Amino acid sequence: MKRLFLFVPLVLAVVLGVVLYAGIGKDPSHLESALIGKPVPPFQLADLENPDRQYANDVFEGQVHLLNVWGTWCPACRDEHPDLMWLARDKKVPIIGLNYKDNRAQALEWLARLGDPYTVNLFDPQGRLGFDLGVYGAPETYVIDGQGIVRYRHVGVVNEKVWQETLAPIVKQYREQDS
């Protein structure tokens, strides 16, 4: 019986090796989402800048949007911010921000200092919409079509490469379908 316990570390090492091997080569920025092809979950959230103004799902109607989940506490969000400014300014991409689990005053100061690429900024201090979307953390960016349907989820920083190779073709596809 005591000899059998000698093999426990070996068995655990083999199991750990199999689990790690299964993850090799997988894209960490591609996480499946149960919401692909489904409407954005129902919500009612205040505008970041104007707490008296409320937004709901109809904010996505009429055109394709990016929904960008961000927070001032997120270093990667700061890294992607110049690229979001570029998308909004030069590419005319409508981006709706979801300020996730953040402090309103700090978020407003951050946008005043770095620029505001968002057409609308939803304030989600408790992370309720983020939870309903299945957000793991920030940044995450969703492509939402003109009917409010989630078409794609990108986990991680959006930069020019991600835009050109991944998001732009999806946005173009759904813009053409919406027109």
C-alpha positions in Angstrom: 0.0 0.0 0.0 2.8 2.4 0.9 4.5 1.7 -2.5 1.3 2.8 -4.2 1.5 6.2 -2.7 5.0 6.6 -4.3 3.3 6.8 -7.7 0.9 9.6 -6.8 3.4 12.4 -7.7 4.1 10.6 -11.0 0.4 10.4 -11.9 -0.1 14.0 -11.0 2.8 15.1 -13.1 1.5 13.1 -16.1 -2.0 14.6 -15.7 -0.5 18.1 -15.5 1.6 17.5 -18.5 -1.4 16.4 -20.6 -3.4 19.5 -19.5 -0.5 21.8 -20.4 0.1 20.0 -23.7 -3.6 20.4 -24.7 -3.2 24.2 -24.3 -0.2 24.6 -26.5 -0.9 26.4 -29.8 -4.3 27.7 -28.8 -4.9 31.4 -29.3 -5.4 33.1 -25.9 -7.2 36.0 -27.5 -9.9 33.7 -28.9 -12.4 32.7 -26.2 -15.7 31.2 -27.3 -18.7 33.2 -26.5 -22.2 31.7 -26.0 -23.5 35.1 -27.2 -22.3 34.9 -30.8 -25.4 35.2 -33.0 -27.5 36.4 -30.1 -28.7 39.9 -28.9 -26.6 41.8 -26.4 -28.1 40.9 -23.0 -30.8 43.4 -21.8 -29.4 46.3 -19.8 -30.1 49.7 -18.5 -26.9 51.7 -17.7 -26.1 55.3 -17.1 -23.9 57.4 -19.4 -20.4 57.8 -17.9 -20.3 61.5 -18.3 -24.0 62.2 -17.6 -25.4 59.9 -14.9 -29.0 61.1 -15.6 -28.9 59.8 -19.1 -29.7 56.1 -19.4 -29.0 53.7 -22.2 -30.4 50.4 -23.1 -30.0 47.8 -26.0 -31.3 50.2 -28.6 -28.0 52.1 -28.4 -26.7 49.5 -30.8 -29.4 49.8 -33.4 -28.9 51.2 -36.9 -25.3 50.5 -37.6 -22.4 48.2 -36.7 -20.5 49.1 -33.5 -17.5 48.0 -31.6 -18.3 47.5 -27.9 -15.0 48.0 -26.0 -14.8 46.9 -22.4 -12.2 49.1 -20.5 -11.2 50.4 -17.2 -8.6 52.9 -15.8 -7.2 50.0 -13.7 -6.3 48.1 -16.8 -2.8 48.6 -18.2 -3.6 46.9 -21.5 -6.5 49.3 -22.0 -4.1 52.2 -21.8 -1.9 50.4 -24.4 -4.8 50.1 -26.9 -6.2 53.6 -26.3 -4.2 55.3 -29.1 -5.4 52.6 -31.5 -9.0 53.2 -30.5 -8.5 56.9 -31.0 -7.2 56.1 -34.5 -10.1 53.9 -35.3 -12.7 56.5 -34.2 -10.9 59.5 -35.8 -9.4 58.1 -39.0 -11.5 55.0 -39.8 -14.8 56.5 -38.5 -15.6 53.4 -36.5 -18.4 53.9 -34.0 -17.1 52.6 -30.7 -19.3 52.2 -27.6 -17.3 52.1 -24.4 -18.2 49.9 -21.4 -16.4 51.4 -18.4 -16.2 48.2 -16.4 -15.9 48.0 -12.6 -14.3 51.5 -12.4 -14.5 54.8 -10.6 -16.5 57.4 -12.5 -14.2 60.4 -11.6 -11.0 58.5 -12.5 -12.5 57.3 -15.8 -13.6 60.9 -16.8 -10.1 62.2 -15.9 -8.5 59.4 -17.9 -10.6 60.3 -21.0 -10.0 64.0 -20.6 -6.2 63.3 -20.5 -6.0 60.7 -23.2 -8.9 61.5 -25.5 -12.3 60.0 -25.9 -12.8 57.6 -28.8 -16.3 56.5 -27.7 -19.6 57.7 -29.2 -21.3 56.5 -26.0 -19.7 55.4 -22.8 -21.7 53.1 -20.6 -20.9 53.1 -16.9 -21.0 49.6 -15.4 -19.5 50.0 -11.9 -20.8 46.6 -10.6 -19.9 44.8 -13.8 -23.5 43.5 -14.4 -23.4 43.9 -18.2 -19.9 42.7 -18.2 -20.9 39.6 -16.4 -23.9 39.0 -18.7 -21.5 39.3 -21.7 -19.1 36.8 -20.1 -16.3 39.3 -19.7 -13.1 37.7 -18.3 -11.4 41.0 -17.9 -10.4 44.1 -19.9 -9.9 44.9 -22.6 -12.4 42.9 -24.6 -14.0 44.1 -27.8 -17.2 42.9 -29.4 -18.6 43.5 -32.9 -22.3 44.3 -32.6 -24.4 44.5 -35.8 -27.1 47.1 -36.5 -29.7 44.9 -35.0 -27.8 44.6 -31.7 -26.6 41.0 -32.3 -23.2 40.0 -31.0 -21.1 38.9 -34.1 -17.6 38.5 -32.7 -15.6 38.7 -29.5 -11.9 39.7 -29.2 -10.1 39.3 -26.0 -7.1 41.5 -25.5 -5.7 44.7 -27.1 -7.1 46.0 -30.3 -4.3 47.4 -32.4 -3.8 48.1 -36.1 -3.0 44.5 -36.8 -6.0 43.1 -35.0 -8.2 45.7 -36.8 -6.8 44.9 -40.3 -6.7 41.2 -40.0 -9.7 40.3 -37.8 -12.1 43.1 -36.9 -12.3 45.1 -40.2 -13.4 42.2 -42.3 -16.1 41.3 -39.8 -17.3 44.9 -39.5 -17.3 45.2 -43.3 -19.4 42.0 -43.7 -22.1 43.2 -41.3 -22.1 46.8 -42.6 -22.9 45.3 -46.1 -25.6 43.1 -44.6 -27.2 46.0 -42.7 -27.4 48.2 -45.8 
